[in-house]
Amino acid sequence: MSATTLLLIAAGGIALLLLMVIKFKVQPFIALLMVSMGVALAAGIPGGELVATIQEGMGLTLGYIAIIIALGAMVGRMIEISGGAQAFAHSLIDRFGERRTPLALTVAGFVLGIPIFFDVGLIILMPIVLGVARVSRKPILTYALPLGGAMLAVHALLPPHPGQVALAGLIGADQGMVLLFGIPITAVVSVIGFLLARRMTRREYPIDPELYERVYGEDSQGDAQGTGGGSVPADSDGAGNGGGGATLLAPVTTATKQAERPPSFGMILSLVLTPIVLIMLGTVATNTMAEGSPVRTVLGVLGAPMVALLIAVVLCAYLLGARRGWSASHIEEVLSSALPPVALVVLVSGAGGIFGKVLVKTGIGDAVSNVLQSTGLPLLALGFLMTLVLRAAQGSATVALVTVGGLLAPMLKELDLSSPQLALTALAMGGGSLALSHINDSGFWIFTKLVGINVSTALRTWTVLTTAMGVSAFLLAWALWPVV
């Protein structure tokens, strides 16, 4: 089959995928599975080999990411249910002072965003945001915008979040190296987001009347608006409703009340940093120590992402659970409750792996690689733009990363890039998945509902902020490329 035909099949498959997800609202896992099968058959894979190809693609991907995602979710769940997330945020606010509270919440979003998924973390910390806004008489967006931006940046750029974990497996990037470069890049991007958000929130935006009344109180609306302390209530159409926000916030109150003694700031920080430090030490040892060295062997095992996260889970179960009086059955219940919410993420990532496997086996990946190389675009720009377009088209950062990762994998293997270069490529693509969060992104709606803003306001604030942060991540990765 000619390269042109293969490219047309690939383009048709991606277009069909987008149409199914966006237009017909087909569940992404089902859409990816159906499109993968259709592309495989159209590109000439015999029907007898189709099932084996699907199993191989799913198995290779899930064997790499399923354990990591599950363990990471357990760490985040223990921190959430123990009250550690709220205690950590309150400690930061106390340390930074009232004037720097937006910065404190941004730091909380960055740190807690590493083990906790974006939407869960946002829901956990939103009661703190609303409480601070009530006390300070300042608009909710002043605190929520930089916090949400930092959490989404971590979600798009850093392991153990599923998009980066799956991408690393597809292109052969080392997760420790991604963390080594990704943590400082994400920190800078979060600071940029904080500064942009501070500028955006100098003006007031309308918010949902029910949420406004709940936060600022009916009797204080005049004072709040007169002093700039609160946002002006929005018209009800297009703004969401207070009930939606209340529903999302309710589980947090219930969950955090289970902990009578919130964990300390230092304990939560240590638990979050433990797997990160272990993974980075393993990477440094592998790249700097002689092969066969006992220290390299030990650090290599401890620094394997699944081992590092397993250690973190055990520490969380003891320090946040058993040592604080939780029964074994309650600890088991909390850890088990972390798995159902991530099941869909795991399946979508696995389906993305199937699509990538089909692209490779049919020769489509090689054909795409040859065409992309002929465009003359630099590798980082190419990866960033492809991920950005797919993210904007279908909304999911994870789907965008795994799909583009499958397309670029053959070309990256031919280029024989170093481990740091592969890590920067993954981060540049992560920047594309961070940008353009808009109406087809579930995170967009979660943020909009919790903050009580209408779609127009969200597009002018949240979408602009995430796009600027995504571009910043790409530019930082590009700036570091000559160094590595």
Buried (B, 14 or more C-beta within 10 A) or exposed (E): EEBEBBBBBBEBBBEBBBBBBBEEEBBBBBBBBBBBBBBBBBBEBEEEEBEEBBEBBBBBBBEBBBBBBBBBBBBBBBBBBBBBBBBBBBBBBEEBEEEBBBBBBBBBBBBBBBBBBBBBBBBBBBBBBBBBBBEBBBBBBBBBBBBBBBBBBBBBBBBBBBBBBBBBBBBEBBBBBBBBBBBEBBBBBBBBBBBBBBEBBEEBBBBBBBBBBBBBEEEBBEEBBEEEBBBBBBEEEBBBBBEBBBEBBEEBEEBBEEBEEBBBBEBBBBBBBBBBBBBBBBBBBBBEBEEEEEEBBEBBEBBBBBBBBBBBBEBBBEBBBEEBEBEEEBBEEBBEBBBEBBBEBBBBBBBBBBBBBBBBBBBBBBBBBBBBBEEEBEBBEBBBBBBBBBBBBBBBBBBBBBBBBBBBBBBBBEBEBEBBBBBBBBBBBBBBBBBBBBEBBEBBBBBBBBBBBBBEBBBEBBBBBBBBBBBBBBBBBBEBBEEB
